[in-house]
Amino acid sequence: MAPSGRETPRPQPQPPARAPEWRTLCEQQGLVVQKLEVAFRKQPDLEWYFETAATPQENREKIRTLIATAAEPIRQHYRLAEEEGKITWWWPMLTLAAHKPG
């Protein structure tokens, strides 16, 4: 709660930064980007992921709720779907190699 007793508005979720934003961040710090690419890997079963990561039941419920109520830009970015009764998504993976000049 905010000090006034009212709830602080929750920021709207945004898709993760895109590759050009990462390049800009590196260059602003004086780094030279050698390689920068984003690839997506399909994650075929949320429940399998929960089991593998030993996700507590309480967190599983929170995540399911977040997925069920995700804004359309988030749903599209992660390609959230249900296939054969399983929640699937595509996980963005960034490969970035940068160095200091000189």
C-alpha positions as CSV (number, residue, x, y, z in Angstrom):
1,M,0.0,0.0,0.0
2,A,1.1,3.5,-0.7
3,P,1.6,5.8,2.4
4,S,-1.8,7.5,1.6
5,G,-3.6,4.2,2.2
6,R,-4.4,3.7,-1.5
7,E,-2.9,0.9,-3.5
8,T,0.0,1.9,-5.7
9,P,-1.0,1.2,-9.3
10,R,0.7,-1.8,-10.7
11,P,2.8,-1.0,-13.8
12,Q,1.6,-2.6,-17.0
13,P,3.7,-5.6,-18.1
14,Q,5.9,-5.0,-21.1
15,P,7.7,-7.6,-23.3
16,P,11.4,-7.9,-22.6
17,A,13.8,-5.5,-24.2
18,R,14.6,-6.2,-27.8
19,A,18.1,-6.7,-29.2
20,P,18.5,-3.1,-30.3
21,E,17.9,-1.9,-26.8
22,W,20.6,-4.2,-25.5
23,R,23.0,-2.9,-28.1
24,T,22.2,0.7,-27.0
25,L,22.8,-0.2,-23.3
26,C,26.2,-1.8,-24.1
27,E,27.3,1.1,-26.3
28,Q,26.2,3.7,-23.7
29,Q,28.7,1.9,-21.4
30,G,31.5,2.1,-23.9
31,L,31.3,-1.5,-25.0
32,V,31.7,-2.8,-28.6
33,V,29.0,-5.4,-29.4
34,Q,30.4,-8.3,-31.3
35,K,27.4,-10.6,-31.4
36,L,23.8,-9.9,-30.6
37,E,20.9,-12.2,-31.4
38,V,17.6,-13.3,-29.9
39,A,16.3,-16.8,-30.5
40,F,13.1,-18.3,-29.2
41,R,12.9,-21.8,-27.8
42,K,9.5,-23.5,-27.4
43,Q,8.7,-24.7,-23.9
44,P,6.1,-27.4,-24.4
45,D,4.7,-27.9,-20.9
46,L,4.4,-25.5,-18.0
47,E,3.7,-28.3,-15.5
48,W,6.9,-30.1,-16.5
49,Y,8.8,-26.9,-15.9
50,F,7.2,-26.5,-12.5
51,E,8.2,-30.1,-11.6
52,T,11.7,-29.7,-12.9
53,A,12.2,-26.4,-11.0
54,A,10.5,-27.7,-7.8
55,T,8.2,-24.7,-7.9
56,P,6.1,-24.4,-4.7
57,Q,2.4,-24.9,-5.2
58,E,1.6,-21.4,-4.1
59,N,3.8,-20.0,-6.8
60,R,2.4,-22.3,-9.4
61,E,-1.1,-20.9,-8.7
62,K,0.2,-17.3,-8.9
63,I,1.9,-18.1,-12.3
64,R,-1.2,-19.8,-13.7
65,T,-3.2,-16.7,-12.7
66,L,-0.7,-14.4,-14.3
67,I,-0.8,-16.4,-17.5
68,A,-4.6,-16.5,-17.6
69,T,-4.8,-12.7,-17.2
70,A,-1.7,-11.7,-19.3
71,A,-2.1,-8.7,-21.5
72,E,-2.3,-9.4,-25.3
73,P,1.2,-8.0,-26.0
74,I,2.6,-10.4,-23.5
75,R,0.6,-13.3,-24.8
76,Q,1.8,-12.6,-28.3
77,H,5.4,-12.0,-27.4
78,Y,5.7,-15.3,-25.5
79,R,3.3,-17.0,-27.9
80,L,1.3,-18.3,-24.9
81,A,-0.9,-21.1,-25.9
82,E,-2.6,-24.3,-24.8
83,E,-1.8,-27.4,-26.8
84,E,-3.3,-30.8,-25.9
85,G,-4.2,-29.5,-22.4
86,K,-0.7,-28.1,-21.7
87,I,0.4,-24.5,-21.4
88,T,3.1,-23.7,-23.8
89,W,5.3,-20.7,-24.5
90,W,8.3,-19.6,-26.4
91,W,11.2,-18.4,-24.3
92,P,13.4,-15.6,-25.7
93,M,17.1,-16.3,-25.3
94,L,19.5,-13.5,-25.9
95,T,23.1,-14.1,-27.0
96,L,25.3,-11.1,-26.4
97,A,29.1,-10.8,-26.7
98,A,30.7,-7.4,-26.1
99,H,34.1,-6.1,-25.2
100,K,35.8,-2.9,-24.1
101,P,37.6,-1.3,-27.0
102,G,41.4,-1.2,-27.1
